[in-house]
Amino acid sequence: MNEWKDNLGSFFKEAEKKETQEKKSEAEMFISKVVAPAFKDLAAELEKHGRDVTVRISDTSAAIMINKDGEEELSYRMQVRMFPTGVLPCAEIRFRQRGGLKLITTENMIRSGNKPYKIMDIKKKEVIEHFVSNYTSRTQ
């Protein structure tokens, strides 16, 4: 008779378990094995084109800040969001509009649509392509 209560209780216990060390380890692995190498490659290429680049890496996020002529051109931060069903990357992009007068910040997922994926399905090339797409469309 109370089977549904047990099922609901089990659901919430599982959700708590998923937000423990396993998710954190998955997030840390994504940042260190995928995002950090992508940002290192991007920084080297941007510097070839006269940009000052700063990269910062933590356990669950990484940021690359690009300056041109002493002004922030774009800041791109990859963070990890933890959901009950898994861990997914999210990019925060900060850039200037209106001739540099207005600073805009947006967030978007690396992939769109409803096809399920895991964080480690995202490869370095996809992170680089996402960055380049945002950089080239937002810094003109």
Secondary structure, DSSP 8 states (H G I E B T S, - for coil): --HHHHHHHHHHHHHHHHTSHHHHHHHHHHIIIIIHHHHHHHHHHHHHTT-EEEEEE-SSEEEEEEEETTEEEEEEEEEEEEETTEEEEEEEEEEEETTTTEEEEEEEESS-SS----GGG--HHHHHHHHHHHHHHH--
